[in-house]
Structures are given as structure tokens and as C-alpha cells.
């Protein structure tokens, strides 16, 4: 298939390498022209995914619109905060394109509208169906052809989705389909927030008991929030829920886990350094959007609210843990 990937961070680059390995025609379109020139010249993404050569068959797009000619699959791999601007640029062209499916690789909510990536995409792309690809997926491991399993979710688990599933799956990457689009997207957004909490446990030296308890209760909270926005409970026991959460909460490569660990040791310094980071740490921004969503809908989410207070209200991490441990006793549910 003719595939176009918008966004040449680590995940977008890894997906380009994987799809080219599958024999597809791939065009990778960076956000910045200077990055496109560098990728075309060096055939390596030294800023976001060093050590992986881009196959000569991977085309580097200098402009978004020419890349959409005769496109079949579109992947959006930009940070969630950059998605609205990207959609403004390409929305009209995508809506009249030959694309069979537009797939979000983004994980986050729009801060102003609290809409999920595919909701924004559907509004911009008109008749082009949308989906999300999510799950435990470290970019370096995908690029190295390490075994990976993901979930491809759309509102309709139809023949088109199954054909795309077959196209992107291969010996090293297996895609499962789902019709729980809302659940998979919320799971992929929340896991970054709770992985940040797991990093706090690591940084504070709280031990395995505390980290396991936090993640277990976080999964319950994830399911409760997900169901409130239309997701299904069973989704959060799959790749798009617990699978993604465990990988991001334990992986040494996880930016969200690492940020939590840094905040535990130096809250002000770690949060101040976010402004100068090259790569997005989605959990920080997602905590703000999801807290707003939970409060609007009256959802009980004490872990999410605690993490939001640490990130945005200056709550001391140890005081936050103490507050969670001294909540009113209750039956586990």
C-alpha cells in the first residue's frame, strides 16, 4: 500500500522503517523542512531514533500536500499538541484524497475541546474513516524488528479495517482489531499519566509493593474513566490498556516514567526542564486535560487528581503519596 506518515519523531520513524520492511511504499513527512533535508541526506534520524538507517525506498517529503497523491494509508505521528495545526494544513486535501484509512499514532486530548485525536481527525477529514494504533510499542524495538503486538481500533471493525490489519502486520509486528475506538484512545492517553506516577515511586524509593499497588489501582481508575467516555471495560485489560501501561511504567526507555523519577528528586528543576526538551512527554499535558475531563463528568479519580496536583499545583510528591494512603478505607472495586 501507499503509506504516508506525518511526523518524524521516534515513533513515526519507526513505523516508516516497519512499513518499508513490509514492502509498502512509504513517504515520511517531517514537520520541519530542515529536518526533512537532514533525513534525506543522512538517511538516519539522529535526533529522535539514532542508530537506524532509513531504507533507500523510504521517501522523505518536503511538503505535506504532494505526499498525499494516490495515498492509501495515512499515519499521524505528531505530538498531540501539534495535531490541530497539522489537521488545518492537510485536512482539505485528505478529505478529497484516495485514502482508505487515516490512523492516529498520537496519545493525548486537545486541551481546549477535550476531544480525542480521532475525533479531531474525523471533523477535519470528512468521509475518510479514522482509526488509532496503540499498545506497548517502544520505537527503538519496533525499528529493530523486536516482537510487538498492537491494537488497531476504529468505530467499525469492518473489512477495510481487517485489510489494513493484514497490511501492517508481519513477522515482528502483530495488530489486533477493535471497535472500541474511545476506549483504546483513552487508555493510550491515561497510561502516560500513570506511568509518570510509577516513576515517582521509583524516584522516591517506595519499593515494589507501592509501585504494584499504584499501577493496580491506576488500572481500575483507567477503566472507570474510559467507561465514562464510552469505552468498554474489557479494553483496559488488553494491549491498549494494561499492556501499554505496564510497558510504559516499567520501561527504562519511557520518557513519562523517567520524568516522574526526576520530579521525585527535583520537582522544580524537572518541570522547568520540560520547556527545553526535544521530545514530548505526553503524560504531563495529558494530566491537565484528563483531570479537567474527570471533574467535568464527576468521575472519582484520586490518583489522577493527585498527580495533577504534583505537576501543576506544587504538591510535594511524598505528601501526595501520604494523602492517597490516608484516604477513607473502602472495599476494593
C-alpha positions as CSV (number, residue, x, y, z in Angstrom):
1,X,0.0,0.0,0.0
2,X,1.0,3.6,-0.5
3,X,1.6,4.9,3.0
4,X,2.3,8.5,4.2
5,X,3.5,9.3,7.8
6,X,3.2,12.8,9.1
7,X,5.7,13.4,11.9
8,X,9.2,12.1,12.0
9,X,9.8,11.7,15.7
10,X,10.9,8.3,17.1
11,X,7.5,6.6,16.6
12,X,6.8,8.0,13.2
13,X,10.3,7.0,12.0
14,X,10.0,3.5,13.5
15,X,6.7,3.0,11.7
16,X,8.2,4.1,8.4
17,X,11.0,1.5,8.9
18,X,8.5,-1.2,9.7
19,X,6.2,-0.5,6.8
20,X,9.1,-0.4,4.4
21,X,10.2,-3.7,5.7
22,X,6.7,-5.0,4.9
23,X,7.2,-3.9,1.3
24,X,4.9,-0.9,1.3
25,X,5.6,2.4,-0.5
26,X,6.4,4.8,2.4
27,X,6.7,8.6,2.5
28,X,7.8,10.2,5.8
29,X,6.9,13.9,6.1
30,X,8.7,15.7,9.0
31,X,7.2,18.8,10.5
32,X,10.2,21.0,9.6
33,X,11.8,21.3,6.1
34,X,15.3,21.4,7.6
35,X,14.7,18.0,9.3
36,X,13.4,16.6,6.0
37,X,16.6,17.7,4.3
38,X,18.8,16.2,7.0
39,X,16.9,12.9,6.8
40,X,17.1,12.8,3.1
41,X,20.9,13.5,3.2
42,X,21.9,11.2,6.1
43,X,19.2,8.5,5.9
44,X,19.2,8.5,9.8
45,X,17.0,10.3,12.3
46,X,19.8,11.2,14.7
47,X,17.6,13.5,16.8
48,X,14.8,11.0,17.6
49,X,15.8,7.5,16.6
50,X,19.6,7.2,16.2
51,X,21.2,4.1,15.0
52,X,18.6,3.0,12.5
53,X,19.2,3.5,8.8
54,X,16.3,4.6,6.7
55,X,16.0,2.3,3.7
56,X,16.5,3.9,0.4
57,X,12.9,3.1,-0.6
58,X,11.6,5.4,2.1
59,X,10.8,8.8,0.5
60,X,11.2,12.0,2.6
61,X,8.5,14.5,1.9
62,X,9.4,18.2,1.9
63,X,5.8,19.3,1.7
64,X,2.6,17.6,3.0
65,X,0.3,18.0,0.1
66,X,2.3,16.3,-2.8
67,X,2.8,13.3,-0.5
68,X,-1.0,12.7,-0.4
69,X,-1.2,11.9,-4.1
70,X,-2.6,8.4,-4.6
71,X,-2.2,7.7,-0.8
72,X,-4.0,4.7,0.7
73,X,-2.9,4.8,4.4
74,X,-2.2,8.0,6.3
75,X,-0.5,7.9,9.7
76,X,-0.4,10.9,12.0
77,X,2.6,10.7,14.4
78,X,2.9,14.2,15.7
79,X,2.8,15.2,19.4
80,X,-0.8,15.7,20.5
81,X,-0.4,19.4,20.9
82,X,0.7,19.8,17.3
83,X,-2.3,17.8,15.9
84,X,-4.8,20.7,15.4
85,X,-2.3,22.7,13.3
86,X,-1.4,19.6,11.2
87,X,-5.1,19.0,10.6
88,X,-5.5,22.6,9.5
89,X,-2.7,22.1,7.0
90,X,-3.8,18.8,5.5
91,X,-7.5,18.4,6.3
92,X,-8.9,19.7,3.0
93,X,-6.5,17.6,0.9
94,X,-7.0,14.4,2.9
95,X,-10.8,14.8,2.7
96,X,-10.7,14.6,-1.1
97,X,-7.9,12.0,-1.3
98,X,-7.8,8.3,-2.2
99,X,-7.0,7.3,1.4
100,X,-8.7,4.2,2.7
101,X,-7.9,5.0,6.4
102,X,-6.3,7.7,8.5
103,X,-4.6,6.3,11.6
104,X,-3.6,8.2,14.7
105,X,-0.4,7.4,16.4
106,X,-1.0,10.3,18.8
107,X,-1.7,9.9,22.5
108,X,-3.4,12.9,24.2
109,X,-6.5,15.0,24.3
110,X,-7.0,18.5,22.9
111,X,-6.7,20.9,25.9
112,X,-9.3,23.3,24.6
113,X,-12.0,20.9,23.5
114,X,-11.0,17.7,25.4
115,X,-11.6,15.7,22.2
116,X,-9.6,12.6,21.3
117,X,-7.3,12.6,18.3
118,X,-9.6,10.7,16.0
119,X,-12.5,13.0,16.9
120,X,-10.4,15.9,15.6
121,X,-9.4,13.9,12.6
122,X,-12.9,12.9,11.7
123,X,-14.0,16.5,11.8
124,X,-11.1,17.5,9.5
125,X,-11.2,14.6,7.1
126,X,-14.9,14.2,6.4
127,X,-15.6,10.9,4.6
128,X,-12.2,9.4,5.2
129,X,-12.5,6.8,8.0
130,X,-10.2,7.2,11.0
131,X,-8.6,4.8,13.4
132,X,-5.9,4.6,16.1
133,X,-2.9,2.2,16.5
134,X,-1.9,1.8,20.1
135,X,-0.4,-0.5,22.6
136,X,3.1,-1.3,24.2
137,X,5.4,-0.1,21.5
138,X,8.9,1.3,22.1
139,X,10.0,2.9,18.9
140,X,13.6,1.5,19.1
141,X,12.3,-2.1,19.5
142,X,9.9,-1.8,16.6
143,X,12.7,-0.4,14.4
144,X,15.0,-3.3,15.4
145,X,12.2,-5.8,14.5
146,X,11.6,-6.9,18.0
147,X,8.3,-8.7,18.5
148,X,5.5,-6.2,19.1
149,X,1.7,-6.5,19.4
150,X,-0.7,-3.6,19.0
151,X,-4.4,-2.9,18.7
152,X,-5.9,-1.2,15.6
153,X,-9.2,0.4,16.7
154,X,-11.9,2.1,14.7
155,X,-15.6,2.6,15.2
156,X,-16.4,-0.2,12.7
157,X,-14.4,-3.4,12.7
158,X,-15.2,-3.9,9.0
159,X,-13.5,-5.5,6.1
160,X,-11.5,-2.3,5.3
161,X,-10.0,-2.4,8.9
162,X,-9.2,-6.1,8.5
163,X,-7.4,-5.5,5.2
164,X,-5.3,-2.7,6.9
165,X,-4.6,-5.0,9.8
166,X,-3.2,-7.6,7.4
167,X,-1.2,-4.9,5.6
168,X,0.6,-3.6,8.7
169,X,1.1,-6.9,10.4
170,X,4.1,-9.1,9.8
171,X,6.6,-11.5,11.4
172,X,7.6,-8.9,14.0
173,X,4.5,-6.8,14.5
174,X,1.1,-8.2,15.1
175,X,-2.0,-6.0,15.0
176,X,-5.3,-6.9,16.6
177,X,-8.5,-5.1,15.7
178,X,-11.1,-3.5,18.0
179,X,-14.2,-1.5,17.6
180,X,-13.7,0.3,20.9
181,X,-12.1,3.4,19.5
182,X,-12.8,5.6,22.5
183,X,-11.5,3.0,25.0
184,X,-8.3,2.4,23.2
185,X,-7.6,6.1,22.8
186,X,-8.3,7.0,26.4
187,X,-6.2,4.0,27.6
188,X,-3.3,5.2,25.5
189,X,-3.6,8.7,27.0
190,X,-4.0,7.7,30.6
191,X,-1.2,5.2,30.6
192,X,1.3,8.1,30.2
193,X,-0.1,9.8,33.3
194,X,0.0,6.7,35.4
195,X,3.5,5.8,34.1
196,X,4.6,9.1,35.4
197,X,3.2,8.1,38.8
198,X,5.2,4.9,38.6
199,X,8.3,7.0,38.0
200,X,7.5,8.9,41.2
201,X,7.5,5.6,43.1
202,X,10.9,4.8,41.6
203,X,12.4,8.2,42.4
204,X,11.0,8.2,46.0
205,X,12.4,4.7,46.6
206,X,9.0,3.5,47.8
207,X,9.6,-0.1,46.7
208,X,7.9,-2.8,44.7
209,X,4.8,-3.0,46.9
210,X,3.9,0.6,46.4
211,X,4.5,0.6,42.7
212,X,2.4,-2.5,42.2
213,X,-0.4,-1.1,44.3
214,X,-0.3,2.2,42.4
215,X,-0.4,0.6,39.0
216,X,-3.2,-1.8,40.0
217,X,-5.4,1.0,41.4
218,X,-4.5,3.1,38.3
219,X,-5.8,0.4,36.1
220,X,-9.1,0.5,38.0
221,X,-9.2,4.2,37.6
222,X,-8.3,4.0,33.9
223,X,-11.3,1.6,33.3
224,X,-13.6,3.9,35.2
225,X,-12.6,6.9,33.2
226,X,-12.7,5.0,30.0
227,X,-16.2,3.6,30.5
228,X,-17.4,7.1,31.4
229,X,-16.4,8.4,27.9
230,X,-17.9,5.4,26.1
231,X,-15.1,2.8,26.3
232,X,-15.6,-0.9,27.2
233,X,-14.2,-2.3,30.5
234,X,-12.5,-5.3,28.7
235,X,-10.5,-2.9,26.5
236,X,-8.4,-1.9,29.5
237,X,-7.4,-5.5,30.2
238,X,-5.9,-5.7,26.7
239,X,-3.0,-4.2,24.8
240,X,-4.4,-0.7,24.7
241,X,-4.8,-0.7,28.5
242,X,-2.8,-2.8,30.9
243,X,-0.3,-3.8,28.2
244,X,0.6,-0.2,27.3
245,X,0.6,0.8,31.0
246,X,3.0,-2.0,32.1
247,X,5.4,-1.3,29.3
248,X,5.5,2.5,29.9
249,X,5.5,2.2,33.7
250,X,8.5,-0.2,33.7
251,X,10.5,0.5,30.6
252,X,13.9,2.1,31.1
253,X,13.2,4.0,27.8
254,X,9.9,5.5,29.0
255,X,10.1,9.3,29.0
256,X,7.0,9.5,31.2
257,X,8.4,7.1,33.8
258,X,11.7,9.0,33.7
259,X,10.0,12.3,34.2
260,X,8.2,11.0,37.3
261,X,11.5,9.8,38.7
262,X,13.1,13.2,38.0
263,X,10.2,15.1,39.6
264,X,10.5,12.9,42.8
265,X,14.2,14.1,43.2
266,X,13.9,17.7,41.9
267,X,10.3,18.8,41.3
268,X,11.0,22.4,40.2
269,X,14.0,21.6,38.1
270,X,12.4,18.6,36.3
271,X,9.3,20.6,35.4
272,X,11.3,23.7,34.4
273,X,13.3,21.5,32.0
274,X,10.3,20.3,30.1
275,X,10.2,23.6,28.1
276,X,13.6,22.7,26.5
277,X,13.1,19.0,25.8
278,X,13.2,18.0,22.2
279,X,10.8,15.1,22.6
280,X,7.3,15.4,24.0
281,X,6.4,13.9,27.4
282,X,2.7,13.4,26.8
283,X,1.8,12.4,30.4
284,X,2.4,15.9,31.7
285,X,0.0,17.5,29.3
286,X,-2.5,14.7,29.5
287,X,-2.8,15.0,33.2
288,X,-4.2,18.5,32.8
289,X,-6.7,17.5,30.1
290,X,-7.8,14.3,31.8
291,X,-8.2,16.0,35.2
292,X,-10.5,18.6,33.6
293,X,-12.5,15.9,31.8
294,X,-12.9,13.8,35.0
295,X,-14.0,16.8,37.1
296,X,-16.5,17.9,34.4
297,X,-18.1,14.5,34.4
298,X,-17.9,14.0,38.2
299,X,-15.6,10.9,38.0
300,X,-13.8,9.8,41.1
301,X,-10.1,9.7,40.1
302,X,-7.9,10.3,43.2
303,X,-4.6,9.1,41.6
304,X,-5.1,11.3,38.5
305,X,-6.0,14.3,40.7
306,X,-3.0,13.7,43.0
307,X,-0.6,13.5,40.0
308,X,-2.2,16.7,38.6
309,X,-1.6,18.5,41.9
310,X,2.1,17.4,41.9
311,X,2.6,18.5,38.3
312,X,0.6,21.8,38.3
313,X,-0.1,22.9,41.9
314,X,3.2,22.4,43.7
315,X,2.1,19.4,45.8
316,X,5.1,17.7,47.3
317,X,5.3,14.1,45.9
318,X,5.7,12.5,49.3
319,X,2.7,14.5,50.6
320,X,0.7,13.2,47.6
321,X,1.6,9.6,48.5
322,X,0.6,10.2,52.1
323,X,-2.7,11.7,51.0
324,X,-3.5,8.6,48.9
325,X,-2.6,6.2,51.7
326,X,-4.8,8.0,54.3
327,X,-8.0,8.2,52.2
328,X,-11.1,6.8,53.8
329,X,-11.0,3.0,53.9
330,X,-13.2,1.1,51.5
331,X,-13.9,-2.1,49.7
332,X,-11.7,-2.9,46.7
333,X,-13.6,-2.2,43.5
